[in-house]
Amino acid sequence: MPDTPHDTEFTLPALDDPASTETGVILMGLDVERLLAGLGLATLADDPAVVALVVDRVRHGALRHLTPEGLVEAGARRWRSLRPAVAEAALDPVASGSLRRSWERATRVLAASLDGTGPASLAYVTACWFRREDVDEYTGATGSDGELYRVSRG
């Protein structure tokens, strides 16, 4: 096998892995609007599972005092405000065959960079980081030069 900087090992979750890692793997598969709605709602309820359930209830009209559009806009505003700090975290694009390893590493780095962020906010910010190209484009997040953030293809 040729030398490669990529970790190509595929692993299933260990029984003693934190539940937050599996939550993260699920969040990474959500569409951008659900991610942003979750990030917006995470300011009100900071449990990732509760946030995901409430976002679905709002989308289905079960909670009339919140709207999907309002949650998405709140999440977009929050992403734009957090994006510079997330970029500063300098998460290098280490490729791994294991989403769980990548998730755990990114969560650790972002938790240290975004001091005081609760579990749901951290989960949704991390998921947005993994989906940053789509999220940045959707939200119009720009760097200090006023240009949309560019994803390094490493």
N, C-alpha and C positions, 0 to 999 in steps of 0.2 A: 504494500500500500504506500503510495507516495506521501512525503511529508506534507502536511496541511495544517494551517493555523486553526482549522475548524474542529470543534468537538462533534463528532458524528455519532456518538453513542446514543442509542434510543433506550429510554428506561420507562418502565411503568412506575406509578407512584408507590412509594413505600408505605406500609401500613401506619407508620408513625410520623409521616409527613404532616405538616400543619394543614388544616382544612382550608386555610386562606390561600394556599398554593392551588388547590383544585378550583376554588372560586376564581382565582386569577386566570386559569386556563379557560374557564367558561367565559369570563368577561372578554378575553382577547378575541373571542369569536363573535361578539355582538357587532351590530352595525354602528356606524358613527353616531347617529342620532340617539340610540339607546345609551351609548357610552356617555355622551354629553348630558343627556337627561339624568343619568345616574350621578355624574359628577356634580350637576346642579343640585340634585336632591341630597347629596351627601353632606351638604352644609346643614341640613335639617335633621337627618338621622344618620348616624355614623356607623351603621352595621351593613356590610356589603350585601348580605342576603335580604335584609329588610328593604334596602334601597332597590334591589332588582325586582322584588315583589311589588313595591309601590309603583315603580315605573310602569310595570305591566298593567297594574290596576288603573293607572291614569290613562294609559294608551287605550284601554278598553272602556273608558268612560265611567268607571266605578267610583272615582273620586272627582267630583265636579269642581272643587275649589282649586285644583291644580290642573294645568293644561300641558299636553305634551310639548307644545311650542314654547311655553314659558319655562319648562324644565330644560329644554334644549338650549334656549337662549341663556339661562342662568349658568349652565355647564360651559357654554362657549365663552361667556365672560370670565368664568373662573379659569378655564384653560388658558385664555389669553393673558390673564394676570399671573398665572403660575409658570407659563412657558419659559420665560427667561431663567428662572431658578432651575427648572427641569433641564434646560440646555446647559446651564452651568455645572450640573451634576457630572457632566462629561462621561456619560455612559458610552463606552466604546462599543463598536458593533461586533462583539464577539459572537460568532455563530455557534450554536449548540444544537445537537440533535435532540435535546430534551427541552421542551418548553418549560417544564417545571424548574429545571436548573436556571434557565434564563430568567424566569419569573422571580425566583427567590433572590437571585443576584440583583436584579433591577429594583426589587422592593427594598432590599437592604440599602442600596445606594441612595434611592430616593427618600427613604425614611430619614437617613442622616442629613440629607440636603434640605428637606422640607420639615424642619423641626416642628413638632406639635400637631402634625397632620394625623387625624384619626384613621381608624382601619378602613372605613368605606372610601374616604377621600383618597387615601394612599392606594387602595386597590384600583379605583377608577383612574387616578392619575397614571398609575403604572400601565394599565391597559391602554390608556390614551397614548402613552409613550411608545408602546409597541405598535400602535396604529397611527403614529404621529404624522405620517405623510398625508393620510386621508383626513385626520382631525385638523391638522394645520390648514389644509386646503379648504375644508368645510367652514372653519371658524375665521379664516383670514389672519391667522396668527403670524406676526411679523417679528423679525429680529431688530436689533438696534439700528440696522441700516435701512429699515423700512421695507425690506424685501421679505417675502414669505420664507419661512425657515426652509432650508434645503436639507434633505436627508443624505448623510454620507453613505455611500455605497461601499465604504471601507476597502 
